[in-house]
């Protein structure tokens, strides 16, 4: 690629829950890969996944709302699925019920995000993966 690709920073005033939660999910899932061979690195991944998830959930907003130029490359239609996806992986990585509760909700508050059962998993819809994680005990 020969075009400029400037770095951008998510902040409380310029959130990007879709991006932050996606990275949190990636870090939580990667922690499982390293758990046996590098427990220290695995723990560090979980720590940062938890921090990113908390940020993404506390300061909700689309990445492209904060950085409109990103629509060309990453035009997500929502961030709720990424929050649920991250919580599912954090549940698997930590075993903490708070993450499973976030996904299923005691009153189903986050479950409302699911809507109809999606047909396939994609970069813009993580809900099929979210539906599998609690069922399998992941």
C-alpha positions, 0 to 999 in steps of 0.5 A: 500500500502506498497511501498514507495511513495515519495512526489514530487514538481512541479516547473518552471523547473519541470512542470506538467501541467496535474497534476496542471491543474487537481488540479485547476479544482478540486479546482474550482469545489469544491469551488462551493460546499462550496460557500453557507456554507463557502464562505471564504473557497470557495474563498480560493479554487478559489484563489488557483485554479487560481494560479495553472491554471496560473502555469500550463499554463505558464510552460507547460509540462507533469508530467511524463516528469519531473518525469519519475517514475510516468509513472507507476501510472499516464501516461497521454498522454497530458495536453491540455485537463486538461488545458481546463478542468481547464479553464472550471471549473474556468469559472463556479466558477468565471464567468470571460469570460477570462476562457471561451475565453481560452477554445473557443479562439477568433481565436480557438487556444485552440479549436485546442487541441480538435481534433475529438469529443472524445467518452467518458470522462476518466482520460486521456481525459477531452474533453467531459466535456470541451465540455459540460461546455460552452454549459450549461453555466457552 
